[in-house]
Amino acid sequence: MAKAKIISVINYKGGVGKTVSSFNIAAGLNFLNGHSVLLIDLDPQGNATTGIGINKGEIENSIYDVLIGK
């Protein structure tokens, strides 16, 4: 099994393409190279979550619950 790698896309400023870049990196690694990818959406707006087809209104627990140890 290959060692896991972590790629972070971070910038304090909004509107600089963090979500789109994250999405494209994840898609490229998955579809083009066949890697398993875990995309974690820490943005309060949750646009990456919505973008992959998950209805945010139907989620009972989120990454916030993990971060606060719930």
PyMOL CGO cylinders between C-alpha atoms (Angstrom):
from pymol import cmd
from pymol.cgo import CYLINDER

trace = [
    CYLINDER, 0.00, 0.00, 0.00, 1.32, 3.44, -0.91, 0.3, 1, 1, 1, 1, 1, 1,
    CYLINDER, 1.32, 3.44, -0.91, 1.91, 6.02, 1.77, 0.3, 1, 1, 1, 1, 1, 1,
    CYLINDER, 1.91, 6.02, 1.77, -0.87, 8.60, 2.08, 0.3, 1, 1, 1, 1, 1, 1,
    CYLINDER, -0.87, 8.60, 2.08, -0.11, 12.15, 1.04, 0.3, 1, 1, 1, 1, 1, 1,
    CYLINDER, -0.11, 12.15, 1.04, -1.79, 15.29, 2.31, 0.3, 1, 1, 1, 1, 1, 1,
    CYLINDER, -1.79, 15.29, 2.31, -2.40, 18.25, 0.03, 0.3, 1, 1, 1, 1, 1, 1,
    CYLINDER, -2.40, 18.25, 0.03, -3.83, 21.41, 1.57, 0.3, 1, 1, 1, 1, 1, 1,
    CYLINDER, -3.83, 21.41, 1.57, -5.22, 24.41, -0.28, 0.3, 1, 1, 1, 1, 1, 1,
    CYLINDER, -5.22, 24.41, -0.28, -5.25, 27.36, 2.12, 0.3, 1, 1, 1, 1, 1, 1,
    CYLINDER, -5.25, 27.36, 2.12, -5.66, 31.11, 1.80, 0.3, 1, 1, 1, 1, 1, 1,
    CYLINDER, -5.66, 31.11, 1.80, -7.38, 33.57, 4.14, 0.3, 1, 1, 1, 1, 1, 1,
    CYLINDER, -7.38, 33.57, 4.14, -8.76, 35.64, 1.30, 0.3, 1, 1, 1, 1, 1, 1,
    CYLINDER, -8.76, 35.64, 1.30, -12.04, 34.60, -0.24, 0.3, 1, 1, 1, 1, 1, 1,
    CYLINDER, -12.04, 34.60, -0.24, -12.68, 34.28, -3.95, 0.3, 1, 1, 1, 1, 1, 1,
    CYLINDER, -12.68, 34.28, -3.95, -9.21, 33.11, -4.94, 0.3, 1, 1, 1, 1, 1, 1,
    CYLINDER, -9.21, 33.11, -4.94, -10.23, 29.68, -6.26, 0.3, 1, 1, 1, 1, 1, 1,
    CYLINDER, -10.23, 29.68, -6.26, -9.52, 27.41, -3.27, 0.3, 1, 1, 1, 1, 1, 1,
    CYLINDER, -9.52, 27.41, -3.27, -12.60, 25.26, -3.76, 0.3, 1, 1, 1, 1, 1, 1,
    CYLINDER, -12.60, 25.26, -3.76, -12.21, 24.98, -7.54, 0.3, 1, 1, 1, 1, 1, 1,
    CYLINDER, -12.21, 24.98, -7.54, -8.52, 24.16, -7.18, 0.3, 1, 1, 1, 1, 1, 1,
    CYLINDER, -8.52, 24.16, -7.18, -9.23, 21.54, -4.51, 0.3, 1, 1, 1, 1, 1, 1,
    CYLINDER, -9.23, 21.54, -4.51, -11.94, 20.01, -6.65, 0.3, 1, 1, 1, 1, 1, 1,
    CYLINDER, -11.94, 20.01, -6.65, -9.72, 19.85, -9.72, 0.3, 1, 1, 1, 1, 1, 1,
    CYLINDER, -9.72, 19.85, -9.72, -6.77, 18.37, -7.81, 0.3, 1, 1, 1, 1, 1, 1,
    CYLINDER, -6.77, 18.37, -7.81, -9.02, 15.70, -6.26, 0.3, 1, 1, 1, 1, 1, 1,
    CYLINDER, -9.02, 15.70, -6.26, -10.63, 14.87, -9.60, 0.3, 1, 1, 1, 1, 1, 1,
    CYLINDER, -10.63, 14.87, -9.60, -7.28, 14.70, -11.36, 0.3, 1, 1, 1, 1, 1, 1,
    CYLINDER, -7.28, 14.70, -11.36, -5.77, 12.38, -8.77, 0.3, 1, 1, 1, 1, 1, 1,
    CYLINDER, -5.77, 12.38, -8.77, -8.84, 10.17, -8.79, 0.3, 1, 1, 1, 1, 1, 1,
    CYLINDER, -8.84, 10.17, -8.79, -9.89, 9.97, -12.42, 0.3, 1, 1, 1, 1, 1, 1,
    CYLINDER, -9.89, 9.97, -12.42, -6.57, 10.41, -14.17, 0.3, 1, 1, 1, 1, 1, 1,
    CYLINDER, -6.57, 10.41, -14.17, -4.33, 8.47, -11.79, 0.3, 1, 1, 1, 1, 1, 1,
    CYLINDER, -4.33, 8.47, -11.79, -6.80, 6.15, -10.05, 0.3, 1, 1, 1, 1, 1, 1,
    CYLINDER, -6.80, 6.15, -10.05, -5.91, 7.28, -6.54, 0.3, 1, 1, 1, 1, 1, 1,
    CYLINDER, -5.91, 7.28, -6.54, -8.45, 7.21, -3.73, 0.3, 1, 1, 1, 1, 1, 1,
    CYLINDER, -8.45, 7.21, -3.73, -9.11, 10.77, -2.59, 0.3, 1, 1, 1, 1, 1, 1,
    CYLINDER, -9.11, 10.77, -2.59, -10.69, 12.16, 0.57, 0.3, 1, 1, 1, 1, 1, 1,
    CYLINDER, -10.69, 12.16, 0.57, -11.83, 15.75, 0.05, 0.3, 1, 1, 1, 1, 1, 1,
    CYLINDER, -11.83, 15.75, 0.05, -12.53, 17.49, 3.38, 0.3, 1, 1, 1, 1, 1, 1,
    CYLINDER, -12.53, 17.49, 3.38, -14.56, 20.69, 3.15, 0.3, 1, 1, 1, 1, 1, 1,
    CYLINDER, -14.56, 20.69, 3.15, -13.65, 22.94, 6.09, 0.3, 1, 1, 1, 1, 1, 1,
    CYLINDER, -13.65, 22.94, 6.09, -15.21, 26.05, 4.53, 0.3, 1, 1, 1, 1, 1, 1,
    CYLINDER, -15.21, 26.05, 4.53, -18.32, 27.16, 6.49, 0.3, 1, 1, 1, 1, 1, 1,
    CYLINDER, -18.32, 27.16, 6.49, -20.11, 27.78, 3.19, 0.3, 1, 1, 1, 1, 1, 1,
    CYLINDER, -20.11, 27.78, 3.19, -19.61, 24.13, 2.23, 0.3, 1, 1, 1, 1, 1, 1,
    CYLINDER, -19.61, 24.13, 2.23, -19.40, 24.71, -1.51, 0.3, 1, 1, 1, 1, 1, 1,
    CYLINDER, -19.40, 24.71, -1.51, -17.19, 21.66, -2.10, 0.3, 1, 1, 1, 1, 1, 1,
    CYLINDER, -17.19, 21.66, -2.10, -19.78, 19.54, -0.29, 0.3, 1, 1, 1, 1, 1, 1,
    CYLINDER, -19.78, 19.54, -0.29, -22.57, 20.87, -2.48, 0.3, 1, 1, 1, 1, 1, 1,
    CYLINDER, -22.57, 20.87, -2.48, -20.38, 20.58, -5.57, 0.3, 1, 1, 1, 1, 1, 1,
    CYLINDER, -20.38, 20.58, -5.57, -20.01, 16.83, -5.21, 0.3, 1, 1, 1, 1, 1, 1,
    CYLINDER, -20.01, 16.83, -5.21, -23.79, 16.45, -4.95, 0.3, 1, 1, 1, 1, 1, 1,
    CYLINDER, -23.79, 16.45, -4.95, -24.34, 16.25, -1.20, 0.3, 1, 1, 1, 1, 1, 1,
    CYLINDER, -24.34, 16.25, -1.20, -27.35, 18.13, 0.16, 0.3, 1, 1, 1, 1, 1, 1,
    CYLINDER, -27.35, 18.13, 0.16, -25.96, 20.03, 3.18, 0.3, 1, 1, 1, 1, 1, 1,
    CYLINDER, -25.96, 20.03, 3.18, -29.45, 20.15, 4.71, 0.3, 1, 1, 1, 1, 1, 1,
    CYLINDER, -29.45, 20.15, 4.71, -29.51, 16.36, 5.03, 0.3, 1, 1, 1, 1, 1, 1,
    CYLINDER, -29.51, 16.36, 5.03, -26.22, 16.07, 6.94, 0.3, 1, 1, 1, 1, 1, 1,
    CYLINDER, -26.22, 16.07, 6.94, -26.61, 15.29, 10.65, 0.3, 1, 1, 1, 1, 1, 1,
    CYLINDER, -26.61, 15.29, 10.65, -22.91, 15.45, 11.56, 0.3, 1, 1, 1, 1, 1, 1,
    CYLINDER, -22.91, 15.45, 11.56, -20.14, 17.46, 9.97, 0.3, 1, 1, 1, 1, 1, 1,
    CYLINDER, -20.14, 17.46, 9.97, -16.39, 17.97, 10.20, 0.3, 1, 1, 1, 1, 1, 1,
    CYLINDER, -16.39, 17.97, 10.20, -17.20, 20.58, 12.87, 0.3, 1, 1, 1, 1, 1, 1,
    CYLINDER, -17.20, 20.58, 12.87, -18.46, 17.77, 15.12, 0.3, 1, 1, 1, 1, 1, 1,
    CYLINDER, -18.46, 17.77, 15.12, -15.17, 15.94, 14.62, 0.3, 1, 1, 1, 1, 1, 1,
    CYLINDER, -15.17, 15.94, 14.62, -13.12, 19.03, 15.39, 0.3, 1, 1, 1, 1, 1, 1,
    CYLINDER, -13.12, 19.03, 15.39, -14.94, 19.67, 18.69, 0.3, 1, 1, 1, 1, 1, 1,
    CYLINDER, -14.94, 19.67, 18.69, -14.66, 16.00, 19.67, 0.3, 1, 1, 1, 1, 1, 1,
    CYLINDER, -14.66, 16.00, 19.67, -18.38, 15.25, 19.50, 0.3, 1, 1, 1, 1, 1, 1,
]
cmd.load_cgo(trace, "trace")
